[in-house]
Amino acid sequence: MFEICLQNGNSYKVSFVYDYTGNHPYATHCVIKNVKTEKIIKGSAFCNPYDQFCKSFGRKLALQRALCWWSDKFDRTMFWQAYWEAIYQG
């Protein structure tokens, strides 16, 4: 979905995968991949079977869960800024 380059020179690709094969719970997965090292960080959000599936809410929650292990607050902020820019650019 978008790519970001942090101050330390590392580039990351962030993508979202939706799992709604008809079986509840529906899921949204965030995959953050380091372009150089191929290291992958994942976060997932699952929809309650009684809730309405919402891609935008699932993306935000999955990204938040993927970034929760990130120690640098500035880097997390940069990911969120890149996310919002990608969303508003359409």
C-alpha positions as a Markdown table, in Angstrom:
| # | Residue | x | y | z |
|---|---|---|---|---|
| 1 | Met | 0.0 | 0.0 | 0.0 |
| 2 | Phe | 2.8 | 2.4 | 0.8 |
| 3 | Glu | 6.6 | 2.6 | 1.3 |
| 4 | Ile | 8.5 | 4.7 | 3.9 |
| 5 | Cys | 12.1 | 5.5 | 4.4 |
| 6 | Leu | 13.1 | 6.3 | 8.0 |
| 7 | Gln | 16.0 | 8.5 | 9.2 |
| 8 | Asn | 18.3 | 5.6 | 9.8 |
| 9 | Gly | 18.1 | 4.8 | 6.0 |
| 10 | Asn | 16.0 | 1.7 | 6.3 |
| 11 | Ser | 13.1 | 1.4 | 3.8 |
| 12 | Tyr | 9.9 | -0.4 | 4.6 |
| 13 | Lys | 6.9 | -1.6 | 2.5 |
| 14 | Val | 3.6 | -1.7 | 4.3 |
| 15 | Ser | 0.7 | -3.7 | 2.9 |
| 16 | Phe | -2.6 | -4.9 | 4.2 |
| 17 | Val | -4.3 | -8.2 | 3.5 |
| 18 | Tyr | -7.9 | -8.9 | 4.1 |
| 19 | Asp | -9.3 | -12.3 | 5.0 |
| 20 | Tyr | -13.0 | -12.5 | 4.5 |
| 21 | Thr | -13.5 | -15.9 | 2.9 |
| 22 | Gly | -17.0 | -16.2 | 4.3 |
| 23 | Asn | -15.9 | -17.6 | 7.6 |
| 24 | His | -16.1 | -15.4 | 10.6 |
| 25 | Pro | -14.2 | -13.8 | 12.1 |
| 26 | Tyr | -13.1 | -11.6 | 9.2 |
| 27 | Ala | -9.5 | -10.4 | 9.6 |
| 28 | Thr | -7.2 | -7.6 | 8.5 |
| 29 | His | -3.4 | -8.2 | 8.5 |
| 30 | Cys | -0.7 | -5.5 | 8.3 |
| 31 | Val | 2.6 | -6.6 | 6.9 |
| 32 | Ile | 5.7 | -4.4 | 7.3 |
| 33 | Lys | 8.6 | -5.6 | 5.3 |
| 34 | Asn | 12.2 | -4.2 | 5.6 |
| 35 | Val | 13.4 | -3.8 | 2.0 |
| 36 | Lys | 17.0 | -4.5 | 2.8 |
| 37 | Thr | 16.9 | -7.4 | 5.3 |
| 38 | Glu | 13.5 | -8.9 | 4.3 |
| 39 | Lys | 12.5 | -8.9 | 8.0 |
| 40 | Ile | 8.7 | -9.0 | 8.4 |
| 41 | Ile | 6.6 | -7.5 | 11.2 |
| 42 | Lys | 2.9 | -8.4 | 11.3 |
| 43 | Gly | -0.1 | -7.2 | 13.1 |
| 44 | Ser | -3.7 | -8.5 | 12.9 |
| 45 | Ala | -7.2 | -7.3 | 13.7 |
| 46 | Phe | -10.2 | -9.7 | 13.9 |
| 47 | Cys | -13.8 | -8.7 | 13.5 |
| 48 | Asn | -16.3 | -10.0 | 16.0 |
| 49 | Pro | -18.9 | -12.2 | 14.2 |
| 50 | Tyr | -21.7 | -9.9 | 15.2 |
| 51 | Asp | -19.9 | -6.7 | 14.1 |
| 52 | Gln | -19.9 | -5.1 | 10.7 |
| 53 | Phe | -16.6 | -5.6 | 8.9 |
| 54 | Cys | -14.8 | -2.3 | 8.2 |
| 55 | Lys | -11.6 | -2.2 | 6.3 |
| 56 | Ser | -10.5 | 1.3 | 7.5 |
| 57 | Phe | -10.9 | 0.4 | 11.2 |
| 58 | Gly | -9.2 | -3.0 | 10.6 |
| 59 | Arg | -6.2 | -1.3 | 8.9 |
| 60 | Lys | -5.7 | 1.2 | 11.8 |
| 61 | Leu | -5.9 | -1.5 | 14.4 |
| 62 | Ala | -3.6 | -3.9 | 12.5 |
| 63 | Leu | -1.0 | -1.2 | 11.9 |
| 64 | Gln | -1.2 | -0.2 | 15.6 |
| 65 | Arg | -0.6 | -3.8 | 16.6 |
| 66 | Ala | 2.3 | -4.2 | 14.2 |
| 67 | Leu | 4.0 | -1.0 | 15.5 |
| 68 | Cys | 3.5 | -1.8 | 19.2 |
| 69 | Trp | 6.9 | -3.6 | 19.2 |
| 70 | Trp | 8.6 | -0.6 | 17.6 |
| 71 | Ser | 10.8 | 1.1 | 20.3 |
| 72 | Asp | 11.3 | 4.5 | 18.7 |
| 73 | Lys | 8.3 | 6.8 | 19.0 |
| 74 | Phe | 9.5 | 9.0 | 16.2 |
| 75 | Asp | 9.6 | 6.1 | 13.8 |
| 76 | Arg | 6.1 | 5.1 | 14.8 |
| 77 | Thr | 5.0 | 8.6 | 14.1 |
| 78 | Met | 6.6 | 8.5 | 10.7 |
| 79 | Phe | 4.7 | 5.3 | 9.8 |
| 80 | Trp | 1.4 | 6.9 | 10.9 |
| 81 | Gln | 2.1 | 10.0 | 8.8 |
| 82 | Ala | 2.9 | 7.9 | 5.8 |
| 83 | Tyr | -0.3 | 5.9 | 6.3 |
| 84 | Trp | -2.5 | 9.0 | 6.5 |
| 85 | Glu | -0.8 | 10.5 | 3.4 |
| 86 | Ala | -1.4 | 7.2 | 1.5 |
| 87 | Ile | -5.0 | 7.1 | 2.6 |
| 88 | Tyr | -5.7 | 10.7 | 1.5 |
| 89 | Gln | -4.0 | 10.3 | -1.8 |
| 90 | Gly | -6.4 | 7.6 | -2.6 |
